[in-house]
Amino acid sequence: MRRVDYDTEQHQNYARGRALTERQLQVWIDAFAAVLPGRRPLTGLDVGSGTGRFTPALADAFGPVTGVEPSVRMREVAEAQPPHPGVRYLEGSAEHLPVPSASADYALMFLSWHHVENKPRAVHELARALRPGGRLLLRANFSDHHPRPWWLDHFPRAHEVESTLFQPLHEAIAMFTTAGWRVTDFTTVTEPSSGTRRDLLDRLRLRTLSFFAHLTPDEQEAGFRSLERTVAEDPDAPAPVFAEPLLTLERG
């Protein structure tokens, strides 16, 4: 599958297209708190931190966080936010974390696992960076446990694209457990609605989901025309919600 180059394609609109409401953000922070140790502070890694939509909130809730992001432009957007005393952003990736060994209590990977090119290396590098007993919070789409948002059906090749883009859950688990990790939790989290169907359509038009990079321009336009007709029937209806998977693994 084609690799998304965030330095040229999505950094301008990513923060706007993927923005979370305060209520949505709090739902995720509560979900993370439920699977992390109760002591505070915790030292965290936000791996694939992008424009920093989670990083400051993680620091507020748990303690100092290093956002690790390979895209220069995405880091620039993150660093343009008001500075946070508990946050820093560094160049790196899941395969090459710019932190000392055994220096973090947890790592969050929120919709970044599918971008990792060398997953076996990332499994070992994450284990190196975390302390014994450290936890990885993996919010990933898995090809066999993938939420199907209502709008996806307007793009006929969606299933084909996503089955190629995302790993099956059992395969991801096997990669970690054979390297000494253990699964501590698997659950789903339902975000509150982010607004109306019209609001969601406006954000989707920014094309900040990896999915769109794997469709042709014609496929995108046809899908949006179909979606626009559906939204026009009831544009002010709340955008439907769906359950999103969260896998928690513990370093041995």
Summary of the structure (lengths in Angstrom):
residues: 252
radius of gyration: 17.9
end to end distance: 32.3
largest distance: 54.6
contacts: 787
relative contact order: 0.16
helix: 40%
strand: 21%
